[in-house]
Amino acid sequence: MESTFTTINWDALRKLAYRIVSNQSNILATFLIIILGMLLVPLPAIVLDLAFVINFSFSIGIILVTMYIKDPLEFSTFPTVLLFVTLLRLALEISATRSILLSGDAGSVIHSVGEFVVGGNFVVGIIIFIILFVVNFIVVTQGAGRVSEVAARFALDSMPGKQLAVDADLNAGVIDEAEARKRRKMIAREADFYSTMDGGSKFVKGDAVASIVIAIINIVAGFIIGIVQLGFSVGEAASTYTLLTIGEGLASQIPALIISVATGIIVTRADPDLDLATDIGSQLFGRKEVIGAAAVALLLLALGIKGAFFPFAVVSIGLGYWVYRIYAKEQKVINDDIVTGPDGQPITREQLAILESENKLKAIEQDNTPEGVMKLLKVDQIEVELGYRLVSLIDKSKGGDLMDRIGQIRRQIMIDLGLPVPAIRVHDNLQVSSNDYQVKLRGAVIAKGSVEPDAYLAVNTGLVDMEADPLKGKETKEPSYGLPATWVDDKERDRAEMVGYTIATPSSVLATHLTEVVRRHAGEVLSRQDLVRMLDQVKQINESIVKETEDVLGIGELLSVLQCLLKEQVSVRDLPTIMEACTTYAKINKDPEFLAERVRETMGRQICSDYLVNETLNATTFHPAVEEEIINSLHMGKIALEPAKTKVIIEKLQQSQELMGEQGLPPLILCSGKIRSPLRRILDRSNPNMVLISYNEVPATITAQSINMIAWE
């Protein structure tokens, strides 16, 4: 019976121990309790020996980890580990001090370290201990602390910019929402890490100060105890307690120095893409000119310093051989860069890569397997194809900022028009000329242009006489607005700015053109899936209007209304108001154009506010006789005037637009609501930039005046 009871107890203890060991939090808590116990409970000599060895192993393991990691965040727990290791070392120093002062013995490790390092000479031991303290406290710890402080400050200062960069990549479609969340989390972790490292470095600094204080106390107190209590002579007391104190100080100070160096390594890491050894090797020993100069300098010193020829000559010859190896390796790379092309002629590897890319493209186009055909069915909603010389515009390593600009374009159009612009795919196309680009909407080309990647576009906005101040460069037309422009180099750029030209970079030219193209085709960009997502957002703030609209209009009908509005650059950002107007008038007529006109009347204040100049709506109007004749000619919603009269109206509207442009006014026409939509159809082909507003859209609080009147004569 007793045996059974004892067995049950052992099983329970075994299970309890397994539970404790299997949970790492329990292990850490136990380790912390043991450290705190060491501050209060005297430890046997064998336990002190094991604890000092464990302290050594911790410090060696930590510095090796800091050398092999590529990113400091791979060791994000380092500040906490630093705290535990510092606490362990202080506990060991206190326990060792207790043993030294009580019994004059602190284990074999401390005694052996003192004998091994200083050879039993306590004077030498004191000097070495002081040197270690100076190196650790003044050199390593102070430097690591300063680097930690600066790194924490810059990490916090750069945090908003990094967050904006993530948002820009997300808006540009470079990354998805999951990757954006991951990057934001990494940015927050990086800021937290460097902030805690700033405080963690203070642990190391305080530990160094505590070590020297404890050493002084041990020597003074041990000297007094040895003479007064134990009856040692002055020499015996000084020798015994000083040797033990120095041994204990070295046994704790050497791991402290290692930890300080590890702290310095982890906060001074620069390039996370390379390991530390590769980084140092490539930057310090990768330049044959520097190594060659050092070899020559050492050879001159070998010849000039008497008695030291051999060591200087050996190192000089070694560095010279190193330079030879680097030179031979570079020559081998140059020779290896020349390969045989498909036609048997020698070409560079870069040219071969271009040929292989072309062959892969042809192979994809000729892939007749079911999988290959399915890949061809995928069509990007908006894509920009670049010639191979324009690829640098999207390469951030070469200063390309086109992707950032596209992210800003999507954001700005969303604010201005309420249009959720989809991710814009930007890629190279070998079938496009080297300096050309083209914009596609669902696979169809809607715009083309050409830019010079190594030049600047000087645009004449009408302020410069190009004949009086000609520029040296390639004359062209600005792709967005058709203004006369010239591609100039860096030297001519400064003169162009002084004369009055507007200077644009290749990226800004392409981005501006893309912006205008997307705005011009805004009605086609909006898809059914985009509308579904917009409705889901409206549901969160006004579920009733969504339900009411769905009861009277289908998704396709509401989409057609929004497309009509976007076609004329009317913002659909206030979707609830648009849906309310559609719900009200859909009971009369569900025709999208009819509903769009009613929505425009509802949103008249918003529409007119975009064209106000000095709080006044300046517009071109029609003579009452002309407007009456146009109204009478309406047939099935279309203007059926005589072709000659239609031509006269179009020509006079063109002249009016030019006149208003000279006065700095927007090209605006104010007309009857009956002819606004039919007239818009006529002007879509001849003059799409004209803005048509009906009288019903002008609120009573806005002053409107006629700048020019269209009459038959």
Secondary structure, 3 states (H helix, E strand, C coil): CHHHHHHHHHHHHHHHHHHHHHCHHHHHHHHHHHHHHHCCCCCCHHHHHHHHHHHHHHHHHHHHHHHHCCCHHHHCCHHHHHHHHHHHHHHHHHHHHHHHHHHCCCCHHHHHHHHHHHCCCHHHHHHHHHHHHHHHHHHHHHHHHHHHHHHHHHHHHCHHHHHHHHHHHHHCCCCCHHHHHHHHHHHHHHHHHHHHHHHHHHHHHHHHHHHHHHHHHHHHHHHHHHHHCCCCCHHHHHHHHHHHHHHHHHHHHHHHHHHHHHHHHHHCCCCCCCCHHHHHHHHHCCCHHHHHHHHHHHHHHHHHCCCCHHHHHHHHHHHHHHHHHHHHHHHHHHHHCEEECCCCCEEEHHHHHHHHHHHHHHHHHCCCCHHHHHHHHCCCCEEEEECHHHHHHHCHHHCCCHHHHHHHHHHHHHHHHCCCCCCEEEEECCCCCCCEEEEEECCEEEEEEECCCCCEEEECCCCCCCCCCCCCCEEEECCCCCCEEEEECHHHHHHHHHHCCEEECHHHHHHHHHHHHHHHCHHHHCCHHHHHHHHHHHHHHCHHHHHHHHHHCCHHHHHHHHHHHHHCCCCCCCHHHHHHHHHHHCCCCCCHHHHHHHHHHHCHHHHHHCCCECCEEEEEEECHHHHHHHHHCEECCEECCCHHHHHHHHHHHHHHHHHHHHCCCCCEEEECHHHHHHHHHHHHHHCCCCEEEEHHHCCCCCEEEEEEEECCC
